[in-house]
Amino acid sequence: MTKPAQRIQKVEEYYFSQKLKEIQSLKDQGKTIINLGIGSPDLPVDPKVIQALVEATLQGNHHYQSYVGIPSFRKAIADFYQKKYQVTLDSTSEVLPLMGSKEGIMHICMAFVNKGDVVLLPDPGYPTYNSVCDLVEADKRFYNLTQENNWLPRMEELDELARLKPKMMWINYPHMPTGAKIEDSYLEKLVVWAKKNEILLVNDNPYSFVLNDKPKSILSIDGAMDCCLELNSLSKTFNIPGWRIGMLLGSKTHLESVLKVKSNMDSGMFYGFQKAAEVALALPDSWYQGLDKAYGQRKERVLEITKILGLSTEQNTAGMFVWAKLPQEVQAKDFVDKLLYEFGVFITPGFIFGQNAKDYVRFSLCAPMDDLDEVINRLKTF
């Protein structure tokens, strides 16, 4: 049989892909599983966005689209960044729509990382950063994020890692999985450091508008356009993860390099999705207020669940997850399996995000209040 390429030898099936098969097996046995593991928004889409999709679809424009998106969509993204982040972007050259920001992780690495190049990754961090670096055969080096340092990089450690001449560094704030926020002053330090060391600094920024009253873009920092890229997404903010609508923002030179990869990987985003996204990006402040109200109520209920389970949590976090620390003697795998098999509740073990997360678990807020109340009811015998 034909052997697979060496580049995939280190890459394993995505944890959630494996676990969902396990959950489906339990469902096939007649068990009711409440999934608090995955951050897939379940809240409704604004009706105006749906209507825009329907109207655009009925227009009959089902042809291949531009690799860089239609001009009005790019302008909507630029206007959104100006209004929400106070970042001025040229919609003709500094905005690149993506079919979900996840694909952008691969495109960026393929565009800038050669085999053996050093790439700095957060521990804990989004597992896809790790997998994509394996696929492009990068030399992965992890920088430590810890609760003691508020899940922020230590500049002293970054200075040590800079001696390795890294090509790229990934950051992600508000941080997933911990929900940690970052101040402008810290972003400024990172931008100055990246520019000094000639490192491409990429911020993955899909959680800005979930339980976060101060949305930030790294591109608002002086000098960031010279050395930074930012990924963003409509999935979390507008409850449309299955539509796969993302964006990459940065300098014309950087985006031109990414486009060389992207234009060979897809044939443009469906016209109807782009027109609907324009409407989503222009929604009023009341949309974000409603989003926060719903997730705030859910977060209060999940915090009740963590108390029942004897876990410790941090309160001032952003995003659609609750990050919780296990008691010292408890192993995450055993804890997660106990909840799944004895109580029919699935949560995420922290170890999938890195070594520094092995003593933690993550709860998703993407479940209706009735499900969260049912979890509390099931845990009465915990």
MARFI-749520 format. One line per 5 residues: number of its first residue (from 1); for each residue x, y, z of C-alpha. Coordinates in steps of 0.001 Angstrom, whole numbers, m for minus. Example, Ala and Ser with C-alpha at 12.3 -4.5 7.8 and 13.67 -1.06 7.14 Angstrom:
2
1) 12300:m4500:7800; 13670:m1060:7140
END
This chain:
382
1) 0:0:0; 1087:3574:m626; 2650:5060:2479; 1424:8464:3707; 3746:11447:3568
6) 6167:11866:6446; 4726:15312:7180; 1563:13781:8640; 3312:11266:10887; 3246:13686:13823
11) m297:14875:13115; m3094:13036:14887; m6816:13164:14266; m8278:16250:15918; m9287:15440:19509
16) m12877:16557:19044; m13215:14471:15905; m12263:11399:17915; m14382:12271:20935; m17499:13018:18900
21) m17360:9453:17557; m17260:8222:21149; m20186:10445:22090; m22169:9232:19081; m21568:5643:20185
26) m23077:6469:23592; m26040:8137:21904; m26551:5035:19761; m26852:3113:23021; m29742:5382:23995
31) m27830:7697:26322; m28487:11440:26340; m25206:13360:26263; m24972:17070:27056; m22018:18493:25152
36) m20188:21271:26997; m16954:20546:25169; m17088:22379:21864; m17391:26111:21230; m19948:25918:18435
41) m22435:28793:18897; m26038:27653:19194; m27637:31085:19560; m29833:32301:16655; m28545:34267:13700
46) m29943:37767:13308; m32973:37583:10949; m31603:40430:8806; m28483:38372:8116; m30553:35353:7087
51) m32703:37542:4860; m29628:38984:3166; m28374:35461:2483; m31713:34426:992; m31987:37511:m1192
56) m28418:37215:m2457; m28903:33518:m3167; m32078:34160:m5150; m30186:36613:m7345; m28597:33586:m8937
61) m24929:34526:m8618; m23559:31028:m8124; m20389:31516:m10156; m16816:31298:m8919; m16001:34410:m6933
66) m12916:36558:m6612; m10146:35114:m4462; m10031:38386:m2534; m13794:38772:m2043; m16182:41282:m3544
71) m15282:44968:m2959; m18358:45702:m831; m17516:42837:1559; m13928:43976:1942; m15183:47503:2625
76) m17612:46156:5257; m14678:44468:7001; m12609:47648:6909; m15545:49691:8247; m16027:47128:11030
81) m12379:47389:12043; m12578:51177:12047; m15706:51246:14198; m14893:48436:16624; m11089:48599:16920
86) m10272:52121:15657; m8014:50531:13035; m7862:52120:9590; m7431:49587:6780; m7287:49940:3016
91) m10047:47583:1881; m8373:47100:m1499; m5070:45769:m162; m5090:45219:3616; m8153:42966:3943
96) m8349:39343:2779; m11565:37350:3331; m11069:33694:4251; m13235:30600:4283; m13008:30523:8056
101) m9975:31764:9950; m8827:28170:10553; m7757:27876:6914; m5811:31093:7386; m3525:29398:9892
106) m2404:26984:7190; m2177:29681:4501; m11:31928:6684; 2370:29135:7615; 2674:27945:4024
111) 3341:31501:2893; 6071:32332:5412; 7497:29202:7030; 10149:27030:5400; 11046:23559:6582
116) 13090:23897:9773; 12102:27524:10478; 11486:28197:14166; 7890:29069:15057; 6876:30108:18566
121) 3630:28616:19877; 1701:29276:23099; 1389:26585:25757; m1546:26328:26302; m2899:27230:22894
126) m5182:26277:20046; m4110:22780:18865; m4313:23726:15176; m1233:25972:15522; 707:22893:16565
131) m695:20640:13829; m118:23125:11021; 3475:23640:12106; 3962:19884:11850; 2442:19874:8359
136) 4860:22558:7134; 7725:20845:9017; 8547:23840:11179; 10779:23718:14239; 8179:24266:16970
141) 9204:26022:20151; 6666:26631:22914; 6544:29647:25176; 4892:29237:28556; 1601:30761:29610
146) 721:30241:33258; m1992:31305:35646; 635:32982:37823; 1457:35346:34941; m2201:35853:33966
151) m1694:33594:30911; 540:36189:29250; 3961:35590:27668; 6975:36344:29831; 9149:38829:27970
156) 12276:37359:29579; 11476:33969:28098; 10744:35512:24698; 14124:37235:24759; 15761:33836:25272
161) 13746:32307:22444; 14652:35206:20153; 18207:33837:20087; 16860:30984:17977; 15912:33482:15237
166) 12213:32568:15041; 10381:33289:11811; 6929:33597:13360; 5064:33730:16658; 1406:32953:17330
171) m631:34734:19975; m4371:34584:20651; m6141:37217:22785; m8699:37027:24222; m7000:33737:24880
176) m8425:30343:24118; m8751:28171:26187; m8256:30317:29316; m10266:33437:28418; m7393:35698:29501
181) m7415:39283:28256; m4469:41461:27278; m3838:45160:27798; m2595:47582:25138; 627:48064:27071
186) 1417:44359:26765; 557:44294:23086; 2924:47234:22645; 5736:45234:24260; 5085:42315:21960
191) 5017:44481:18837; 8271:46242:19776; 9885:42863:20505; 8681:41316:17232; 9842:44284:15182
196) 13234:44336:16882; 13761:40625:16238; 12251:40603:12724; 9525:38129:13670; 6095:37908:12083
201) 3646:38173:14985; 199:36725:14256; m2765:37402:16550; m5728:35046:16267; m8660:37170:17418
206) m12086:35459:17117; m13311:36082:20696; m13186:39891:20874; m16920:40379:21275; m17936:37633:23678
211) m18086:38803:27316; m15433:41404:26597; m16124:45102:27061; m12816:46240:25537; m12279:44601:22132
216) m8693:44950:20954; m6827:44486:17709; m3068:44191:17636; m3173:46331:14481; m4181:49324:16627
221) m669:49349:18089; 1877:51721:16500; 4179:49833:14166; 2076:46670:14115; 1367:46791:10378
226) 5091:46338:9772; 5390:43032:11607; 1917:41706:12462; m1030:39913:10953; m4428:39402:12536
231) m6964:36655:11949; m10600:37255:12778; m13869:35453:12238; m17626:35931:12083; m18262:32469:13533
236) m18402:33316:17230; m19602:36906:17093; m22517:36303:14743; m23370:32647:15490; m22491:31371:12018
241) m19577:28919:12486; m20844:26610:9749; m20771:29383:7158; m16960:29531:7367; m16419:33263:7080
246) m13145:34667:8323; m10653:37360:7451; m6973:38187:7517; m5808:41768:8108; m2354:43195:7606
251) m25:44979:5221; m385:44696:1467; 2987:42966:1217; 2105:40306:3777; m1345:39657:2314
256) 39:39338:m1210; 2230:36474:16; m730:34743:1670; m2855:35217:m1443; m346:33233:m3491
261) m1229:30249:m1312; m4937:30912:m896; m5629:31450:m4599; m4327:27958:m5270; m6428:26390:m2505
266) m9974:27675:m3175; m12107:29402:m5784; m13566:32234:m3738; m16324:32545:m1134; m19987:32090:m2109
271) m21524:35427:m3070; m24520:34980:m750; m22301:34464:2287; m20377:37630:1498; m23541:39732:1187
276) m24947:38292:4418; m21641:38951:6178; m21831:42603:5175; m25130:42885:7050; m23742:41054:10084
281) m20737:43351:10317; m23029:46395:10351; m25334:45166:13141; m25985:47739:15918; m24582:47668:19440
286) m27763:45997:20660; m26635:42797:18920; m23476:42610:21029; m25384:43495:24182; m27793:40632:23556
291) m24907:38276:22934; m23278:39214:26230; m26555:38892:28132; m27096:35349:26877; m23531:34220:27495
296) m23424:36007:30846; m26437:34049:32093; m24924:30821:30868; m21593:31616:32466; m23250:32097:35861
301) m24839:28670:35537; m21582:27017:34453; m19819:28592:37424; m22448:26905:39617; m21520:23619:37955
306) m17822:24153:38653; m18586:24768:42330; m20517:21504:42539; m17524:19755:40985; m15058:21371:43388
311) m13163:23285:40724; m11578:26732:40971; m12157:29367:38294; m11257:32916:37346; m14085:35430:36970
316) m12791:38235:34743; m12391:36284:31518; m13634:36725:27947; m14891:34311:25344; m17393:31474:25338
321) m15638:29138:27762; m15063:28696:31465; m11559:27536:32339; m11377:25585:35588; m8562:24110:37634
326) m8852:20584:38977; m8108:19591:42553; m4452:18636:42908; m4962:14883:43073; m7368:14624:40107
331) m6294:13699:36559; m8106:15491:33724; m8681:12374:31607; m10231:10472:34502; m12360:13461:35472
336) m13658:14003:31927; m14434:10302:31450; m16247:10136:34794; m18515:13008:33811; m19137:11525:30375
341) m19822:7917:31323; m21469:8374:34716; m23371:11628:34195; m23653:12002:30421; m21825:15344:30362
346) m18900:16029:28051; m16276:18680:28838; m12808:19252:27419; m9605:18142:29178; m6972:20847:29299
351) m4102:18640:28185; m5152:18899:24529; m4068:22556:24689; m585:21903:26085; 1510:20768:29015
356) 704:23852:31088; m3001:23008:30840; m2887:19416:32072; m4423:20310:35446; m7397:22138:33936
361) m10665:21460:32137; m12769:23653:29866; m16543:24174:29758; m18286:25599:26705; m21057:28167:27077
366) m22611:26995:23812; m25480:25119:25424; m29010:26331:26265; m29980:27112:29842; m32227:24048:29998
371) m29226:21818:29295; m27152:23577:31941; m29957:23167:34479; m30118:19482:33569; m26370:19166:34188
376) m26859:20593:37680; m29694:18136:38256; m27558:15189:37125; m24669:16220:39343; m26706:16011:42560
381) m25090:12646:43208; m21559:13733:42262
END
